[in-house]
Structure formats: structure tokens, C-alpha cells
């Protein structure tokens, strides 16, 4: 039985627990949490967005849900196992030893969303979620019916984590060490320097969230978790076929600061945007990557100017996606019809000409 209950975000937001059984990583019973936004309306759209957060994160970006709702989408967000709403006593925050473990909650969340909506589902994700979803889609494509049968129509990635930052020799040597230690001592902590720079930046700009679920310095990083991430990134680097078009939004620059100063407000202070650009072509299908000058690591938590630009680019891409869906589902369209579709051609020209 599907039982939604009020969510911590207040009016219009509800949550649903998705039981997942026994944790394959040995931390007892686990579950994930699906959140939905339902503004007062008697006319609910027949299409939806399903959003997935990153590391040291959970869903709290109400303005993102409300923007998609204004565009004619029902909005759902998934707090993964041991993250945010889904973390219980005894759980190591965000800990998994294989990113494919997330298939269980992704499959179940998609099932619930499709039962409620009936139409197509647009996926969206941030940071580590931006690695998890493409890997899931690539596996989903190999199932009977593939991505099309699952009703997925597109993918929006917000600063996806496609590679480690730092010089290549450190990434290679470091990955070998992580692989060995992560296999033998998966819960061992990686001694990384702590910084509040990114968290302070968000708070200085007025973004509010639960510090128990998203601490300023981040959760500790463990060898087993990072090993899972590096193995996932290696699969991505060999090339995926996610089966749907994708939009990738990222900042125009990166800067890693040991402490907060005003410059952190206008850069990605978490990931190397050059690595995002380098590996974006590994998703397969049509990929549009758009750098947003002045954006933060979470592009949709940027200062007002870059945030408005990110929403403008998102809307432009959604406009193109709507046109592409109409073309795909119309059996009577011909090449001549396509050449006369001036609106779609105009949008496509802006996308591919300016940002390809």
C-alpha cells in the first residue's frame, strides 16, 4: 500500500518510505525516501521529473521543484539509502561499496512515479547522483524493453562527478591504493582536509538546510565508498549508452579554497569542471553541455544571476526536448515536415551552435 505522509519541507511536499530490506553492506534494514511536490491543483500533469542528490546532500531545493512544476512537470526527488531522510541510527552516511546497489531504490522510485503519472519521466541529478544515474541508465538499457519501456525521456545533470580532481598521476596512483584498501578495509576513513568553504558560501547566500543531513564540512569519506565511485567512473570513461538525450550544466571555473571568501560564491569549489567537460561525451546519445559563468558546484544554488541563466538554459533545452518528443511520436512526419519546423530548428541551432 502506498502511504504518503507530510514532509519536512512543509505545504505541498509529501514523502514515501521505500523499504529495501537488508543492507548488502551489512548495516541492517535500510530504506530510501521518495519526496513529491504537489501544488494545489485539480489538473496534474502526465509527466514527471525524478531528481537524485549527491554526496553529503539530500533534497531540499524547493525552488527547483517549483520551477519544474511551473513548466508542467510533477516533481519527485529520491533520498538514497543512508542519506538525508533515509538515514537511521547505525547507518554510515552515504556508505555503499557498489553504486549498482542503488538500482533497487531507483527501480522502485521509477515504478511509483510511473504509476502516479503515467507519462514520460525526465531524470535529474547533482554531483555523485550525476554519476549514479548514467550508470543505472546504461544497465537499464540492457534489460528487456530498455530505457524506452521504462518511460524515461531525458537526463539533466548538474555538475556530475565524472572524475577525481588533481593531476593524472595522482588520480592513477591514488585509485590503485583506494582499490586495495577499499576492498580490504571498506569503512576505513580517508584522511582528507576539512573545509567549510562551500557550505559557508551557500549559507551566506541564504540557502537553508538541515546541517545533520548536510554538514558544512561534509561527511567523512571512506575507502570502500570511494572505491565504488572510482569503479563507476572507470565504467563511464569506457563509454556508456544511456539511451536518452542529456543536458549537462556546470560552472565556468573551479577553485578549491581552504576557507570561505567571496570568490567561492562564483566557482565550483568541489569538482574540477574541466573533468566534467572532458568526460561528458562518454554518456552516449545527444549530449548538450553548458558552462554557466559564476555558478556554484550546485548550479541551482548559485547567486541570482547565474541561477537565472541556469534556469534559462534548462528551459531552452526542455523546449527542444518537447519538440524532439513530438517528432519521435508522430508517425506522419516526413523530412520535409522536419525542415519546416522553424521553432524546433531555431532551438536546436542555439543549443548545438552555442554550447555543443
Secondary structure as UniProt FT lines:
FT   STRAND          5..6
FT   TURN            8..9
FT   TURN            11..12
FT   STRAND          13..22
FT   TURN            24..25
FT   STRAND          29..37
FT   STRAND          48..52
FT   TURN            55..56
FT   HELIX           62..70
FT   TURN            71..72
FT   STRAND          74..79
FT   TURN            81..82
FT   HELIX           84..86
FT   TURN            89..90
FT   TURN            93..94
FT   HELIX           99..102
FT   HELIX           103..117
FT   STRAND          121..126
FT   TURN            127..128
FT   HELIX           129..141
FT   TURN            144..145
FT   HELIX           146..149
FT   TURN            150..151
FT   STRAND          152..158
FT   HELIX           168..184
FT   TURN            186..187
FT   HELIX           197..204
FT   TURN            205..206
FT   TURN            211..213
FT   TURN            216..217
FT   HELIX           223..237
FT   STRAND          245..251
FT   HELIX           262..266
FT   HELIX           273..279
FT   HELIX           280..283
FT   STRAND          287..292
FT   TURN            293..294
FT   HELIX           299..301
FT   HELIX           304..329
FT   TURN            331..332
FT   HELIX           335..339
FT   HELIX           342..355
//
